[in-house]
């Protein structure tokens, strides 16, 4: 056992980005005693939908781009050769299927110019709605307006996310943990950027307390990234030699706001503001995408299913995974009698206890 006062440090010389990818693919990275919450509600089935499946339209327009479905490949990676290959597969698949894509944190583009190409995907995805990304906490560690503008312009992003990840940074061996003054810095910087800005969590969700604090910022929306899927606290616990940090990361793997609860909080606070709500955090199926949309999400983000497909089966498997999720979403619309996403939002979601189910996750 390590001494309790030791400083945490990475447990190998493996690049952090490659370590994140490896851990996501090889380890059990979800919190074991928490779920997204979506299993607690079910759609009412319409056995007489009075429409043809061919009439169902899952498309949506967001930030000036028409998407075939309200689906985004969530922020994952970049910054190494392996990450660059994965990004290009994900981007080409998103382009082929007509959905959106988010890049992983672009901080390394500033710190290591040699890796910039691993984030550039516009040559294979000229039309996708592409979201750039850096940690908001980096505004306290030397990143400013010029650097963020560079990140946006270098990759041709249509919108940009500042991610908020205090739990991950607290557990990460080399974490940046000074989150002071960020509201004021975001308030001053965001209006000066050339694209709309999203605030996103990283697996611990948004509470009503935080949402009330950020709703008045000049942002275009938020991404919930709630508890119930990949736990970045747990991921970072695999990267440290410190027993203290390992146990902290694993015991707090379920810390935060479950995805459905965070989405409902966002809808209640952002309603009528014109700001977009992206739902993410453990989204694995087209049915869960449908539930998120019905509860008020404008866009639904998923990462791990596409990472696994890209890593194990390449472009073809990634396209197939996206198309299956889209087909499942389309079928849910059909079986609720919904021609469009707007009509799906009128479909009733019933608590499982009112329907005789026990609430096990639908797969």
C-alpha positions as CSV (number, residue, x, y, z in Angstrom):
1,X,0.0,0.0,0.0
2,X,1.2,3.5,-0.8
3,X,1.7,6.1,1.9
4,X,-1.3,8.3,2.4
5,X,0.6,11.5,1.8
6,X,2.2,10.6,-1.5
7,X,1.5,12.7,-4.6
8,X,-0.5,10.8,-7.3
9,X,1.3,10.1,-10.5
10,X,0.6,8.2,-13.7
11,X,1.4,4.5,-13.4
12,X,3.0,4.1,-16.8
13,X,4.7,6.1,-19.6
14,X,1.7,5.4,-21.9
15,X,0.3,8.6,-23.4
16,X,-2.8,9.8,-21.5
17,X,-5.0,9.8,-24.6
18,X,-4.0,6.3,-25.5
19,X,-4.4,5.2,-21.9
20,X,-8.0,6.6,-21.9
21,X,-8.8,4.7,-25.1
22,X,-7.3,1.4,-23.8
23,X,-9.1,1.6,-20.4
24,X,-12.5,2.4,-22.1
25,X,-12.1,-0.6,-24.3
26,X,-10.6,-3.1,-21.8
27,X,-11.9,-2.2,-18.3
28,X,-15.3,-2.1,-16.6
29,X,-15.6,1.7,-16.6
30,X,-19.2,2.3,-15.6
31,X,-20.4,2.9,-12.0
32,X,-21.8,-0.5,-11.0
33,X,-24.6,0.8,-8.7
34,X,-26.2,3.5,-10.8
35,X,-28.0,3.8,-14.2
36,X,-29.0,6.6,-16.5
37,X,-32.6,6.4,-15.2
38,X,-34.1,5.8,-18.6
39,X,-35.0,2.3,-17.7
40,X,-37.6,3.7,-15.3
41,X,-39.9,4.9,-18.1
42,X,-41.5,3.3,-21.1
43,X,-43.4,4.5,-24.1
44,X,-47.0,3.5,-24.6
45,X,-47.1,1.2,-27.6
46,X,-49.5,2.3,-30.4
47,X,-50.7,-0.9,-32.2
48,X,-52.7,1.3,-34.7
49,X,-50.3,4.1,-35.5
50,X,-52.2,5.3,-38.6
51,X,-49.1,6.0,-40.6
52,X,-46.6,4.2,-42.8
53,X,-43.0,3.6,-41.7
54,X,-41.9,5.4,-44.8
55,X,-43.5,8.5,-43.5
56,X,-41.4,8.7,-40.4
57,X,-38.9,11.5,-40.5
58,X,-36.1,11.6,-37.8
59,X,-34.3,14.6,-39.3
60,X,-33.6,17.8,-37.4
61,X,-31.9,21.1,-38.1
62,X,-29.4,22.4,-35.6
63,X,-26.9,25.3,-35.8
64,X,-27.5,25.6,-39.5
65,X,-27.0,21.9,-40.4
66,X,-29.6,19.4,-41.4
67,X,-29.0,16.1,-39.5
68,X,-30.6,12.7,-40.5
69,X,-31.2,12.1,-36.8
70,X,-30.7,14.0,-33.6
71,X,-27.5,12.1,-32.9
72,X,-23.9,13.1,-32.2
73,X,-20.8,11.0,-31.9
74,X,-19.7,12.2,-28.4
75,X,-16.4,13.7,-27.6
76,X,-13.7,11.1,-27.2
77,X,-10.2,11.5,-28.3
78,X,-7.4,13.0,-30.4
79,X,-3.7,13.7,-29.9
80,X,-2.0,10.4,-30.7
81,X,-1.6,8.3,-33.9
82,X,-4.1,5.8,-32.7
83,X,-6.6,8.5,-31.7
84,X,-6.2,10.2,-35.0
85,X,-7.1,7.0,-36.9
86,X,-10.2,6.6,-34.7
87,X,-11.2,10.2,-35.2
88,X,-11.1,9.8,-39.0
89,X,-13.2,6.7,-38.9
90,X,-15.7,8.3,-36.6
91,X,-15.8,11.4,-38.8
92,X,-16.2,9.5,-42.1
93,X,-19.0,7.4,-40.5
94,X,-20.8,10.6,-39.3
95,X,-20.5,12.1,-42.7
96,X,-21.9,9.0,-44.4
97,X,-24.8,8.7,-42.0
98,X,-25.6,12.4,-41.7
99,X,-25.1,12.9,-38.0
100,X,-23.0,15.2,-35.9
101,X,-19.6,14.7,-34.2
102,X,-17.7,16.1,-31.3
103,X,-13.9,16.1,-31.0
104,X,-12.1,15.1,-27.8
105,X,-10.3,17.7,-25.8
106,X,-8.0,19.7,-28.1
107,X,-5.7,20.9,-25.4
108,X,-2.8,18.9,-26.9
109,X,-3.1,20.9,-30.1
110,X,-1.8,23.9,-28.1
111,X,0.8,22.1,-26.1
112,X,2.1,19.7,-28.9
113,X,1.8,21.2,-32.4
114,X,3.0,17.8,-33.9
115,X,-0.3,16.2,-33.0
116,X,-2.7,18.7,-34.6
117,X,-3.4,16.6,-37.6
118,X,-5.0,13.9,-35.3
119,X,-7.9,16.3,-34.7
120,X,-8.4,17.4,-38.3
121,X,-11.3,15.5,-40.0
122,X,-12.8,18.0,-42.4
123,X,-11.3,16.3,-45.5
124,X,-13.3,13.2,-44.8
125,X,-16.3,15.0,-43.2
126,X,-16.9,18.3,-45.0
127,X,-20.5,18.6,-44.1
128,X,-20.9,17.2,-40.6
129,X,-21.9,19.4,-37.7
130,X,-18.6,19.4,-35.9
131,X,-18.0,20.5,-32.3
132,X,-14.6,21.4,-30.9
133,X,-13.7,21.0,-27.3
134,X,-11.4,22.1,-24.5
135,X,-11.6,22.1,-20.7
136,X,-13.1,25.3,-19.2
137,X,-10.5,25.0,-16.4
138,X,-7.8,25.6,-18.9
139,X,-8.8,29.2,-18.9
140,X,-7.0,29.3,-15.5
141,X,-3.9,27.6,-16.9
142,X,-2.9,29.9,-19.8
143,X,-5.6,29.2,-22.5
144,X,-7.2,32.4,-23.7
145,X,-9.2,33.9,-26.5
146,X,-6.5,33.5,-29.2
147,X,-5.9,29.9,-28.3
148,X,-9.6,29.0,-28.4
149,X,-10.1,30.8,-31.7
150,X,-7.1,28.8,-33.1
151,X,-8.7,25.5,-32.0
152,X,-11.9,26.4,-33.6
153,X,-10.4,27.6,-36.9
154,X,-7.8,24.9,-37.2
155,X,-10.4,22.1,-37.2
156,X,-13.2,24.0,-38.9
157,X,-15.6,23.6,-36.0
158,X,-19.2,24.7,-36.3
159,X,-19.6,25.0,-32.5
160,X,-17.4,24.7,-29.5
161,X,-17.7,23.0,-26.1
162,X,-16.0,24.0,-22.9
163,X,-16.1,20.9,-20.8
164,X,-16.5,20.9,-17.0
165,X,-14.9,18.0,-15.2
166,X,-14.0,18.8,-11.6
167,X,-14.4,15.2,-10.5
168,X,-12.1,13.8,-13.2
169,X,-9.5,16.5,-12.6
170,X,-9.5,15.8,-8.9
171,X,-8.7,12.1,-9.5
172,X,-6.5,12.5,-12.5
173,X,-2.8,12.2,-11.5
174,X,-1.9,15.4,-13.4
175,X,-5.3,17.0,-12.9
176,X,-5.9,20.8,-13.1
177,X,-8.1,21.6,-10.1
178,X,-8.3,25.4,-9.9
179,X,-11.9,26.1,-11.0
180,X,-12.1,29.6,-9.5
181,X,-13.5,32.5,-11.5
182,X,-14.6,30.5,-14.5
183,X,-18.1,31.9,-14.7
184,X,-16.7,35.4,-15.2
185,X,-14.1,34.3,-17.7
186,X,-16.6,32.4,-19.7
187,X,-19.0,35.4,-19.6
188,X,-16.2,37.6,-21.1
189,X,-14.8,35.2,-23.6
190,X,-17.8,33.4,-25.1
191,X,-19.2,36.4,-27.0
192,X,-15.9,37.0,-28.7
193,X,-15.7,33.5,-30.3
194,X,-16.7,33.0,-33.9
195,X,-19.1,30.0,-33.3
196,X,-21.8,29.1,-30.7
197,X,-20.6,27.7,-27.4
198,X,-21.8,24.7,-25.4
199,X,-21.0,23.9,-21.8
200,X,-20.7,20.1,-21.3
201,X,-20.1,17.9,-18.2
202,X,-18.0,14.8,-18.4
203,X,-20.0,12.0,-16.8
204,X,-21.1,13.6,-13.6
205,X,-24.1,15.5,-14.9
206,X,-25.5,19.0,-14.3
207,X,-27.5,19.7,-11.2
208,X,-30.1,22.4,-10.9
209,X,-27.7,24.4,-8.8
210,X,-25.1,24.5,-11.6
211,X,-27.7,25.0,-14.4
212,X,-29.1,28.1,-12.6
213,X,-25.6,29.5,-12.4
214,X,-24.9,29.0,-16.2
215,X,-28.3,29.7,-17.8
216,X,-27.6,33.4,-18.0
217,X,-24.2,33.0,-19.6
218,X,-24.0,33.8,-23.4
219,X,-23.9,30.2,-24.3
220,X,-25.9,28.4,-27.0
221,X,-26.7,25.4,-24.8
222,X,-25.5,22.6,-22.5
223,X,-24.7,18.9,-22.7
224,X,-25.8,16.9,-19.7
225,X,-23.2,14.1,-19.7
226,X,-24.9,12.5,-16.7
227,X,-24.1,9.5,-14.5
228,X,-24.9,6.1,-15.9
229,X,-22.3,5.5,-18.5
230,X,-18.6,5.8,-18.7
231,X,-17.1,7.0,-15.4
232,X,-14.1,9.2,-15.9
233,X,-13.4,9.1,-12.2
234,X,-13.1,5.3,-12.5
235,X,-11.0,5.6,-15.7
236,X,-8.5,7.9,-14.0
237,X,-8.3,5.5,-11.0
238,X,-6.6,3.0,-13.4
239,X,-3.9,5.5,-14.3
240,X,-2.5,6.3,-10.9
241,X,0.0,4.5,-8.7
242,X,-1.5,6.2,-5.6
243,X,-3.7,3.8,-3.6
244,X,-5.5,6.9,-2.2
245,X,-6.4,8.2,-5.6
246,X,-7.3,4.7,-6.9
247,X,-9.8,4.3,-4.1
248,X,-11.1,7.8,-4.4
249,X,-11.8,7.4,-8.1
250,X,-13.5,4.1,-7.7
251,X,-15.6,5.0,-4.7
252,X,-16.8,8.1,-6.5
253,X,-17.4,6.4,-9.8
254,X,-21.2,6.9,-9.4
255,X,-21.0,10.5,-8.0
256,X,-23.2,13.0,-9.7
257,X,-26.6,13.4,-11.4
258,X,-28.0,10.5,-13.4
259,X,-28.5,11.3,-17.0
260,X,-32.3,11.4,-17.1
261,X,-32.5,13.5,-13.9
262,X,-29.9,15.9,-15.3
263,X,-31.9,16.2,-18.6
264,X,-35.1,16.9,-16.8
265,X,-33.4,19.6,-14.7
266,X,-32.0,21.2,-17.9
267,X,-35.4,21.2,-19.5
268,X,-37.0,22.8,-16.5
269,X,-34.4,25.6,-16.3
270,X,-33.6,26.2,-19.9
271,X,-37.2,26.0,-21.2
272,X,-38.0,29.2,-23.2
273,X,-34.4,30.4,-23.3
274,X,-33.8,29.3,-26.9
275,X,-30.7,27.4,-25.8
276,X,-30.1,23.9,-27.0
277,X,-30.0,20.8,-24.7
278,X,-27.7,18.0,-25.6
279,X,-28.3,14.8,-23.7
280,X,-25.4,12.4,-23.0
281,X,-24.2,10.0,-20.4
282,X,-24.6,6.2,-21.0
283,X,-26.7,6.5,-24.1
284,X,-26.4,3.1,-25.8
285,X,-29.5,2.4,-27.8
286,X,-31.9,4.1,-30.2
287,X,-34.7,3.6,-27.7
288,X,-32.7,5.7,-25.2
289,X,-32.2,8.3,-27.9
290,X,-35.9,8.4,-28.4
291,X,-36.6,8.7,-24.6
292,X,-34.2,11.6,-24.3
293,X,-35.8,13.4,-27.3
294,X,-39.3,12.8,-25.8
295,X,-38.1,14.4,-22.5
296,X,-36.8,17.5,-24.3
297,X,-33.3,16.9,-25.7
298,X,-32.5,18.6,-29.0
299,X,-29.5,16.4,-29.7
300,X,-28.4,13.1,-28.1
301,X,-24.7,12.2,-27.8
302,X,-23.2,8.7,-27.5
303,X,-19.6,7.7,-27.5
304,X,-18.6,4.2,-26.3
305,X,-20.7,2.2,-28.8
306,X,-19.0,4.0,-31.7
307,X,-15.5,3.8,-30.1
308,X,-15.9,0.1,-29.8
309,X,-17.1,-0.2,-33.4
310,X,-14.3,1.9,-34.8
311,X,-11.6,0.2,-32.8
312,X,-12.8,-3.4,-33.4
313,X,-14.4,-3.2,-36.9
314,X,-13.3,0.0,-38.5
315,X,-15.4,2.2,-40.8
316,X,-17.9,-0.4,-41.9
317,X,-18.7,-1.5,-38.3
318,X,-19.1,2.1,-37.2
319,X,-21.5,3.0,-40.0
320,X,-23.5,-0.2,-39.2
321,X,-23.7,0.8,-35.5
322,X,-24.9,4.3,-36.3
323,X,-27.5,3.0,-38.8
324,X,-28.8,0.4,-36.3
325,X,-29.3,3.1,-33.7
326,X,-31.0,5.3,-36.2
327,X,-33.3,2.5,-37.4
328,X,-34.2,1.7,-33.8
329,X,-35.1,5.4,-33.2
330,X,-37.2,5.4,-36.4
331,X,-39.0,2.3,-35.3
332,X,-39.8,3.8,-31.9
333,X,-41.4,6.8,-33.7
334,X,-43.4,4.5,-35.8
335,X,-44.6,2.4,-32.8
336,X,-45.7,5.5,-30.9
337,X,-47.5,6.9,-33.9
338,X,-45.0,9.8,-34.3
339,X,-44.2,11.0,-37.8
340,X,-41.6,13.5,-36.6
341,X,-39.5,14.3,-33.6
342,X,-41.9,17.1,-32.7
343,X,-44.7,14.5,-32.5
344,X,-42.5,12.1,-30.5
345,X,-42.2,14.9,-27.8
346,X,-46.0,14.6,-27.4
347,X,-45.7,10.8,-26.8
348,X,-46.3,9.7,-23.2
349,X,-43.6,8.1,-21.2
350,X,-45.0,6.1,-18.4
351,X,-43.2,5.0,-15.2
352,X,-42.5,1.3,-15.3
353,X,-44.3,0.6,-12.1
354,X,-47.5,1.8,-13.7
355,X,-47.1,-0.8,-16.5
356,X,-46.2,-3.9,-14.5
357,X,-42.5,-3.9,-15.3
358,X,-39.6,-4.2,-12.8
359,X,-37.4,-1.5,-14.5
360,X,-34.6,-3.7,-15.9
361,X,-32.6,-2.0,-18.7
362,X,-33.9,-2.6,-22.2
363,X,-31.2,-3.8,-24.5
